[in-house]
Amino acid sequence: MAIRVSVVVPVYRPGGAIDPLIASLDRQTIPSDEFEVLLCDDGSGEQTVEQLAGIAADRPNVRVLSLPHTGWPGTPRNHGIDAAAGTYVQFVDQDDYLFDAALERLCDFADRNGSDVVVGREVGVGRRIPRRIFRRDVPRATLGEDPLLEMLTPHKLFRTAFLREHGIRYPDGKVRLEDHLFVMRAYFASRTISILSSEPCYAWVRHPGSASSSRIDPDQYFPHLANVLALVEAHVEQVDLRDQLLRHWYRGKILRRIAGRRLINYSQAYRTRFFDASRPLVRRWVDDGVEAGLPPAERVRSRLLRADRRDDLADFARWESELRCRVTVTSARWTRGGGLALALSVGVMHGEADAAVSLSAGDAGDWTADLSLRPFRDALIEAAADAGRDRVAVSVRTDRGVSPVAKGSRPTREGVRLVIDPQRAFAGEAGAGGTLVASVRCAGWAFDVPLTADQGVLAEVRNSPILAGRPLRLEAGDDGAVRVHREPSRGRGREVLARTVRAARARLGPVRGR
């Protein structure tokens, strides 16, 4: 049987961290003779050599490549590409793992679509994962139209012959953003990039002390970022697309690192190093076209950075750090379809002053004048052009974590309105409680705050029509935060609930906003 996929794993002194990965490979639904595992050992030493030999001893499809030490995963991955016998290569880090059907689903998806690259759905373990990229399956994704830049991790499936034909390799040695260089080279060369969202494929685990979580060394980091920007410049002739791509790294790697408390917490010496090292990149690759697509808050930072107004940047960061957000339920009712319809008033406040931005005031938001903002106000008042980016979503926070219950809603002249499906949101164990939390994205700022309400506003929505027999209590606590509590059912527990929900669904139809 031909080998369909080679799983390439760069390894360095993994210890027990590799055990979940090996277990997940043992559980793969694809037959073991249709995939191989290449453990590319980056000169770990005798103890790791014995450990990997033990893993391979009981698994005929596992090979160990013993390599000289380089101190970075790029070179081991390159050796994996050279040694791969599979039609495809899937890169996996030693402390992550795959979902059971991942390899089979990824290969099938690539076969059907003739893909050179497949971005399989990643699930964060202890970390947040961008959502837009995994909203739907995209057999043929387009750079600039589909959110491919949201996930530039190397944890993807690549056609092996495609990588070899185009000489796509990771840079050797310790190179920051080496995954961005590799993935973007593949994106520029590929005929078909696909996104598989309907199946969870890759568990990306956050571990303390990872390179991505540490503070950058500006003098070392920004020359590597310059290589990424130069790659974009060399491959993209269309001005609008080039500006869009350059803006992605400008926002994520420079502007967000000088926002609010992040900049305030830097020492003066570190700020100086950051600005000195980043300014050559800004001068070369950031022009009015790149800046024009930024949300207002980032546009302010960009203008000050481009003008080298470092003291004003610090003043603006202090002002940003004093912003706070308030989300208040102004009305609540059950829809005919059984949904919980909420109307919200959302305001972004500065200190004890009135709202700096009000999302419920109009289509474009309403900025108030603040004399302390005089150096920045020209940029801030352009918020009207960016109102379409503002969003409010709602989640329920319990002891078990945070679960989305209402997707992002765009503000209108009537305010922010959204509908929660109570069966999805509140059908947990009896007696379970939670707090409703709003995620607000406004003018380039992000806030996660509890919903607040007066108890009178919630009086009419205690009992859900589709959770009959499991009374739902929606209450405002002493601090005004909206909390959800469900009483135990009267009857035979889940069986009664299931029958009740089916009957209500049949009577009311699917949950809708009206």
C-alpha positions as CSV (number, residue, x, y, z in Angstrom):
1,M,0.0,0.0,0.0
2,A,1.3,3.4,-1.0
3,I,2.0,5.9,1.8
4,R,-0.5,8.7,1.7
5,V,1.1,11.0,4.2
6,S,4.3,11.5,6.1
7,V,3.9,13.1,9.6
8,V,7.1,15.2,10.2
9,V,7.8,15.9,13.8
10,P,10.9,18.0,14.9
11,V,12.0,16.6,18.2
12,Y,14.3,17.9,20.9
13,R,14.4,16.3,24.4
14,P,10.6,15.9,24.5
15,G,10.4,13.8,27.7
16,G,6.8,12.9,28.4
17,A,5.4,15.9,26.4
18,I,5.5,13.7,23.3
19,D,3.2,11.0,24.8
20,P,-0.1,12.6,23.8
21,L,1.1,13.0,20.2
22,I,2.2,9.4,19.9
23,A,-1.1,8.2,21.4
24,S,-3.0,10.3,18.9
25,L,-1.1,8.8,16.1
26,D,-1.9,5.3,17.3
27,R,-5.6,6.3,17.2
28,Q,-5.6,7.5,13.7
29,T,-8.5,6.1,11.5
30,I,-6.2,5.9,8.5
31,P,-4.6,2.4,8.3
32,S,-1.1,2.4,9.8
33,D,0.5,1.2,6.6
34,E,-0.9,4.3,4.8
35,F,1.1,6.8,6.8
36,E,4.5,7.2,8.3
37,V,5.9,9.2,11.2
38,L,9.3,10.8,10.9
39,L,10.7,11.8,14.3
40,C,13.4,14.3,13.3
41,D,15.7,14.4,16.4
42,D,17.7,17.6,16.6
43,G,20.7,16.2,18.4
44,S,18.9,15.7,21.7
45,G,21.4,13.2,23.2
46,E,21.5,9.6,24.3
47,Q,18.4,9.7,26.6
48,T,16.2,10.9,23.8
49,V,17.7,8.5,21.3
50,E,16.7,5.6,23.5
51,Q,13.2,7.1,24.0
52,L,12.6,7.5,20.3
53,A,14.0,4.0,19.6
54,G,11.5,2.6,22.1
55,I,8.7,4.4,20.3
56,A,9.7,3.1,16.9
57,A,10.4,-0.4,18.1
58,D,6.7,-1.3,18.3
59,R,5.5,0.8,15.4
60,P,6.7,-0.2,11.9
61,N,5.5,3.1,10.4
62,V,7.8,5.2,12.7
63,R,11.2,6.2,11.5
64,V,13.8,8.2,13.6
65,L,16.1,10.6,11.8
66,S,19.1,11.4,14.0
67,L,20.4,14.9,13.1
68,P,23.1,17.3,14.3
69,H,21.9,19.8,16.8
70,T,20.7,23.2,15.3
71,G,18.6,24.6,18.2
72,W,15.6,25.4,16.0
73,P,12.9,23.3,14.2
74,G,13.4,24.5,10.7
75,T,16.3,22.3,9.7
76,P,14.8,19.1,11.2
77,R,11.6,19.8,9.2
78,N,13.6,20.2,6.0
79,H,15.2,16.8,6.6
80,G,11.6,15.4,7.0
81,I,10.6,16.8,3.6
82,D,13.7,15.2,2.0
83,A,13.0,11.8,3.6
84,A,9.2,11.8,3.2
85,A,7.8,8.8,1.3
86,G,4.2,10.1,1.5
87,T,2.1,11.9,-1.1
88,Y,1.6,14.6,1.5
89,V,3.6,16.0,4.4
90,Q,1.8,17.0,7.7
91,F,3.9,19.0,10.1
92,V,3.3,18.4,13.8
93,D,5.1,19.8,16.8
94,Q,6.2,17.3,19.5
95,D,4.0,18.8,22.3
96,D,0.8,19.0,20.2
97,Y,-1.4,16.2,19.0
98,L,-3.8,15.2,16.2
99,F,-7.5,14.4,16.4
100,D,-8.3,10.8,15.6
101,A,-9.6,11.2,12.0
102,A,-7.3,14.1,11.1
103,L,-4.9,12.4,8.7
104,E,-7.7,10.5,6.8
105,R,-9.9,13.6,6.5
106,L,-7.0,15.9,5.4
107,C,-5.8,13.5,2.7
108,D,-9.3,12.8,1.4
109,F,-9.9,16.6,1.3
110,A,-6.7,17.2,-0.6
111,D,-7.4,14.4,-3.0
112,R,-10.8,15.7,-3.8
113,N,-9.6,19.3,-4.4
114,G,-6.2,18.7,-5.9
115,S,-4.8,20.8,-3.1
116,D,-1.2,21.8,-2.7
117,V,-1.9,23.1,0.8
118,V,-4.7,22.2,3.2
119,V,-5.2,24.3,6.3
120,G,-6.9,21.8,8.7
121,R,-8.9,23.2,11.6
122,E,-6.8,23.9,14.6
123,V,-8.2,23.8,18.1
124,G,-6.5,25.7,20.9
125,V,-5.6,24.0,24.1
126,G,-4.9,26.8,26.6
127,R,-4.7,29.4,23.8
128,R,-7.1,31.3,21.6
129,I,-7.5,30.4,17.9
130,P,-8.7,32.8,15.3
131,R,-12.3,32.0,14.3
132,R,-12.9,33.5,10.9
133,I,-10.6,31.1,9.0
134,F,-12.5,28.1,10.3
135,R,-16.1,29.2,9.7
136,R,-16.6,26.9,6.7
137,D,-14.9,24.6,4.4
138,V,-13.2,26.4,1.5
139,P,-12.0,24.0,-1.3
140,R,-10.3,26.8,-3.2
141,A,-9.2,29.6,-1.0
142,T,-7.9,32.9,-2.3
143,L,-5.2,35.0,-0.7
144,G,-6.6,38.4,0.2
145,E,-10.2,37.2,0.0
146,D,-10.2,34.3,2.5
147,P,-8.6,34.8,6.0
148,L,-5.6,32.6,5.3
149,L,-3.3,35.0,7.1
150,E,-5.0,34.2,10.4
151,M,-3.2,30.9,10.7
152,L,0.4,30.9,9.5
153,T,1.5,28.1,11.8
154,P,3.3,25.3,10.1
155,H,0.7,22.7,11.2
156,K,-0.6,22.1,7.7
157,L,-0.8,19.4,5.1
158,F,1.4,20.0,2.0
159,R,1.8,18.1,-1.2
160,T,5.3,16.6,-1.0
161,A,6.0,16.9,-4.8
162,F,4.9,20.5,-4.7
163,L,7.3,21.4,-1.9
164,R,10.2,19.7,-3.7
165,E,9.3,21.1,-7.2
166,H,9.4,24.7,-5.9
167,G,12.2,24.2,-3.4
168,I,10.1,25.4,-0.5
169,R,12.1,24.9,2.7
170,Y,12.4,26.4,6.1
171,P,15.4,28.7,6.7
172,D,18.2,26.9,8.5
173,G,19.3,28.0,11.9
174,K,17.5,30.1,14.5
175,V,15.2,32.3,12.5
176,R,12.1,33.9,14.0
177,L,9.0,33.8,11.9
178,E,10.4,30.9,10.0
179,D,6.9,29.4,9.8
180,H,5.6,32.6,8.2
181,L,8.4,32.5,5.5
182,F,7.7,28.8,4.7
183,V,3.9,29.1,4.6
184,M,3.9,32.3,2.6
185,R,6.3,30.8,0.0
186,A,3.9,27.9,-0.3
187,Y,0.9,30.2,-0.6
188,F,2.5,32.2,-3.4
189,A,3.5,29.1,-5.3
190,S,0.4,27.0,-4.9
191,R,-2.3,26.5,-7.4
192,T,-4.9,25.3,-4.8
193,I,-5.1,26.2,-1.1
194,S,-7.9,24.5,0.8
195,I,-9.4,25.1,4.3
196,L,-10.9,22.1,6.1
197,S,-13.0,23.6,8.9
198,S,-15.8,20.9,9.3
199,E,-13.4,18.5,11.0
200,P,-11.1,19.3,14.0
201,C,-7.6,18.2,12.9
202,Y,-4.9,19.7,15.1
203,A,-4.7,20.4,18.8
204,W,-2.3,23.4,19.3
205,V,-1.2,23.3,22.9
206,R,0.1,26.3,24.8
207,H,3.1,25.6,27.1
208,P,4.8,28.1,29.4
209,G,8.0,29.6,28.1
210,S,7.3,29.0,24.4
211,A,9.1,31.2,21.9
212,S,5.8,32.8,20.7
213,S,4.9,33.8,24.2
214,S,8.1,35.5,25.2
215,R,8.9,39.2,24.7
216,I,10.8,39.8,21.5
217,D,14.4,41.1,21.3
218,P,13.8,44.0,18.9
219,D,17.4,44.0,17.4
220,Q,17.1,40.3,16.5
221,Y,13.4,40.0,15.7
222,F,12.8,42.9,13.3
223,P,15.4,41.9,10.7
224,H,13.5,38.6,10.5
225,L,10.2,40.4,10.1
226,A,11.8,42.4,7.3
227,N,12.5,39.2,5.4
228,V,8.8,38.4,5.5
229,L,7.8,41.8,4.3
230,A,10.4,41.6,1.5
231,L,8.9,38.3,0.5
232,V,5.5,39.8,0.2
233,E,6.9,42.8,-1.8
234,A,8.7,40.5,-4.2
235,H,5.7,38.3,-4.9
236,V,2.7,40.7,-5.0
237,E,2.3,43.3,-7.7
238,Q,-1.3,44.3,-7.1
239,V,-1.1,47.4,-4.9
240,D,-4.3,46.8,-2.9
241,L,-3.4,43.2,-2.1
242,R,0.2,44.1,-1.2
243,D,-1.1,46.8,1.2
244,Q,-3.5,44.3,2.8
245,L,-0.8,41.7,3.3
246,L,1.8,44.2,4.7
247,R,-0.9,45.6,7.0
248,H,-1.4,42.2,8.5
249,W,2.2,42.0,9.9
250,Y,2.4,45.7,10.6
251,R,-0.7,45.4,12.9
252,G,0.3,42.1,14.6
253,K,4.0,42.5,15.0
254,I,4.5,46.2,15.5
255,L,1.4,48.2,16.3
256,R,-0.2,45.8,18.8
257,R,3.1,45.7,20.7
258,I,2.9,49.4,21.5
259,A,-0.7,49.5,22.5
260,G,-1.9,50.6,25.9
261,R,-0.4,48.8,28.9
262,R,2.0,46.9,26.8
263,L,3.9,50.1,25.9
264,I,3.5,51.5,29.4
265,N,5.1,48.4,30.9
266,Y,8.2,48.6,28.8
267,S,11.2,50.2,30.3
268,Q,12.5,53.3,28.7
269,A,15.5,51.4,27.4
270,Y,13.4,48.7,25.9
271,R,11.1,51.3,24.2
272,T,14.1,53.0,22.7
273,R,15.4,49.7,21.3
274,F,11.9,48.8,20.0
275,F,11.4,52.1,18.2
276,D,15.0,52.2,16.8
277,A,14.7,48.6,15.4
278,S,11.2,48.9,14.0
279,R,11.5,52.3,12.3
280,P,13.5,51.1,9.3
281,L,10.7,48.6,8.5
282,V,8.0,51.3,9.0
283,R,9.9,53.8,6.7
284,R,10.3,51.2,3.9
285,W,7.0,49.3,3.9
286,V,4.3,51.5,5.5
287,D,2.8,54.2,3.4
288,D,-0.6,55.9,3.4
289,G,-2.2,52.9,1.5
290,V,-1.1,50.5,4.2
291,E,-2.2,52.9,7.0
292,A,-5.6,53.7,5.4
293,G,-6.9,50.2,6.1
294,L,-6.2,50.3,9.9
295,P,-8.9,50.8,12.5
296,P,-8.9,54.2,14.2
297,A,-6.9,53.2,17.3
298,E,-4.2,51.6,15.3
299,R,-4.2,54.5,12.8
300,V,-3.3,56.8,15.6
301,R,-0.4,54.7,16.7
302,S,0.7,54.4,13.1
303,R,0.7,58.1,12.5
304,L,2.6,58.8,15.6
305,L,5.1,56.0,14.9
306,R,5.7,57.2,11.3
307,A,6.3,60.7,12.6
308,D,8.7,59.3,15.3
309,R,6.5,61.1,18.0
310,R,7.6,58.7,20.8
311,D,6.4,60.9,23.7
312,D,3.0,61.2,22.1
313,L,2.8,57.4,21.6
314,A,3.4,57.0,25.3
315,D,0.7,59.6,26.1
316,F,-1.7,57.8,23.8
317,A,-0.9,54.4,25.4
318,R,-1.6,55.8,28.9
319,W,-5.0,57.1,27.6
320,E,-5.8,53.7,26.0
321,S,-5.0,52.0,29.3
322,E,-7.7,54.0,31.1
323,L,-10.4,52.9,28.7
324,R,-13.2,50.7,30.0
325,C,-16.3,49.2,28.5
326,R,-19.8,48.9,29.7
327,V,-22.5,46.7,28.1
328,T,-26.0,47.0,29.5
329,V,-29.1,45.0,28.7
330,T,-31.9,47.5,27.9
331,S,-34.6,44.9,27.0
332,A,-35.0,41.1,27.0
333,R,-37.8,39.0,25.5
334,W,-38.5,35.5,24.2
335,T,-39.0,35.3,20.4
336,R,-41.7,33.2,18.8
337,G,-38.9,30.7,17.9
338,G,-37.8,30.4,21.5
339,G,-34.7,32.5,21.3
340,L,-33.7,35.0,24.0
341,A,-33.6,38.4,22.2
342,L,-31.4,41.1,23.9
343,A,-31.0,44.7,23.2
344,L,-27.8,46.1,24.4
345,S,-26.3,49.6,25.1
346,V,-22.6,49.6,24.7
347,G,-20.2,52.3,25.6
348,V,-16.5,52.7,25.8
349,M,-15.5,55.0,28.6
350,H,-12.4,56.9,29.5
351,G,-11.9,57.1,33.2
352,E,-15.0,58.6,34.9
353,A,-15.9,60.6,31.9
354,D,-18.9,60.0,29.6
355,A,-18.5,57.6,26.8
356,A,-15.7,58.1,24.4
357,V,-17.5,55.9,21.9
358,S,-21.1,54.8,21.9
359,L,-22.0,51.9,19.7
360,S,-25.7,52.5,20.1
361,A,-25.7,56.1,19.0
362,G,-25.7,55.6,15.3
363,D,-24.4,53.7,12.3
364,A,-21.0,55.3,12.6
365,G,-20.6,55.5,16.4
366,D,-20.3,58.8,18.3
367,W,-16.9,60.1,19.3
368,T,-16.9,62.8,22.0
369,A,-14.2,65.5,22.2
370,D,-11.6,65.1,24.9
371,L,-9.1,67.9,25.2
372,S,-6.4,65.4,26.3
373,L,-6.7,63.8,22.9
374,R,-5.9,66.9,20.9
375,P,-2.8,65.5,19.3
376,F,-4.7,62.4,18.2
377,R,-8.2,63.6,17.5
378,D,-7.8,64.0,13.7
379,A,-7.3,60.3,13.5
380,L,-9.9,59.3,16.0
381,I,-12.7,61.1,14.4
382,E,-12.3,58.9,11.3
383,A,-14.0,56.2,13.3
384,A,-17.1,56.7,11.2
385,A,-15.4,55.1,8.3
386,D,-14.8,51.9,10.3
387,A,-18.2,51.3,11.9
388,G,-18.6,48.1,9.8
389,R,-15.8,46.4,11.8
390,D,-17.5,46.9,15.2
391,R,-19.0,43.8,16.7
392,V,-20.5,42.5,19.9
393,A,-20.7,38.8,20.8
394,V,-21.9,37.1,23.9
395,S,-20.6,34.0,25.7
396,V,-21.5,32.3,29.0
397,R,-18.7,31.8,31.5
398,T,-19.0,28.9,33.9
399,D,-16.5,26.9,36.0
400,R,-15.9,24.8,33.0
401,G,-14.8,27.7,30.8
402,V,-16.2,30.1,28.3
403,S,-18.6,29.1,25.5
404,P,-19.9,31.4,22.8
405,V,-23.7,31.6,22.7
406,A,-24.4,34.5,20.3
407,K,-22.2,35.3,17.3
408,G,-21.0,38.9,16.7
409,S,-23.7,41.4,15.9
410,R,-23.1,44.7,14.2
411,P,-24.4,47.9,15.9
412,T,-27.2,49.8,14.1
413,R,-29.1,53.0,14.9
414,E,-31.4,51.0,17.2
415,G,-28.4,49.7,19.2
416,V,-27.0,46.2,19.4
417,R,-29.4,43.4,19.1
418,L,-28.7,39.7,19.2
419,V,-30.5,36.4,19.9
420,I,-29.3,33.6,22.2
421,D,-30.4,30.0,21.7
422,P,-31.2,28.9,25.3
423,Q,-30.9,25.2,24.4
424,R,-27.3,25.7,23.2
425,A,-26.4,28.2,25.9
426,F,-28.1,27.0,29.1
427,A,-28.9,23.3,28.8
428,G,-26.1,22.0,31.0
429,E,-26.4,20.1,34.3
430,A,-29.2,21.1,36.7
431,G,-28.1,23.8,39.1
432,A,-25.3,24.9,36.8
433,G,-24.8,28.7,36.8
434,G,-22.9,31.1,34.6
435,T,-22.3,34.7,33.8
436,L,-23.0,36.3,30.5
437,V,-20.0,38.0,29.0
438,A,-19.8,40.4,26.1
439,S,-16.9,40.5,23.7
440,V,-16.7,44.0,22.2
441,R,-14.6,45.0,19.3
442,C,-14.8,48.7,18.7
443,A,-12.5,51.1,16.7
444,G,-9.6,48.7,17.0
445,W,-10.0,48.0,20.8
446,A,-11.1,44.8,22.3
447,F,-12.9,44.2,25.6
448,D,-14.4,41.2,27.4
449,V,-16.9,42.4,30.1
450,P,-19.9,41.0,32.0
451,L,-23.3,42.0,30.7
452,T,-25.1,44.2,33.3
453,A,-28.8,44.8,33.8
454,D,-31.5,46.0,36.2
455,Q,-33.5,43.2,37.6
456,G,-36.7,44.6,36.3
457,V,-35.4,44.3,32.7
458,L,-35.0,40.5,33.2
459,A,-38.3,39.9,35.0
460,E,-40.1,38.7,31.8
461,V,-37.5,36.1,30.7
462,R,-37.2,33.8,33.7
463,N,-38.8,30.8,32.0
464,S,-37.7,29.7,28.6
465,P,-40.5,28.2,26.3
466,I,-38.1,25.5,25.1
467,L,-36.6,24.6,28.5
468,A,-40.0,23.9,30.1
469,G,-39.6,21.7,33.1
470,R,-36.1,23.1,33.7
471,P,-36.9,26.6,34.9
472,L,-34.3,29.1,33.7
473,R,-33.5,32.0,36.1
474,L,-31.8,35.0,34.7
475,E,-30.9,37.5,37.4
476,A,-28.8,40.6,38.0
477,G,-26.4,40.2,40.9
478,D,-25.5,42.9,43.4
479,D,-22.8,44.1,41.0
480,G,-25.4,44.2,38.1
481,A,-23.8,41.3,36.2
482,V,-26.3,39.0,34.5
483,R,-26.1,35.5,35.8
484,V,-27.9,32.4,34.6
485,H,-29.1,29.6,36.8
486,R,-31.2,26.5,36.0
487,E,-33.3,24.7,38.5
488,P,-33.4,20.8,38.5
489,S,-36.1,19.3,36.3
490,R,-39.3,17.9,37.7
491,G,-39.4,14.5,36.1
492,R,-37.0,12.0,34.7
493,G,-34.1,14.4,34.0
494,R,-32.5,14.4,30.6
495,E,-35.2,12.2,29.0
496,V,-37.9,14.6,30.0
497,L,-35.8,17.6,28.8
498,A,-35.1,15.9,25.4
499,R,-38.8,15.2,24.8
500,T,-39.7,18.7,25.8
501,V,-37.2,20.3,23.6
502,R,-38.2,18.2,20.6
503,A,-41.8,19.1,21.1
504,A,-41.1,22.7,21.5
505,R,-38.9,22.7,18.4
506,A,-41.6,21.1,16.4
507,R,-44.1,23.7,17.6
508,L,-42.0,26.8,17.5
509,G,-39.6,26.0,14.7
510,P,-35.8,26.9,14.7
511,V,-34.6,29.7,16.9
512,R,-34.7,33.0,14.9
513,G,-34.3,36.6,15.7
514,R,-38.0,37.4,15.2
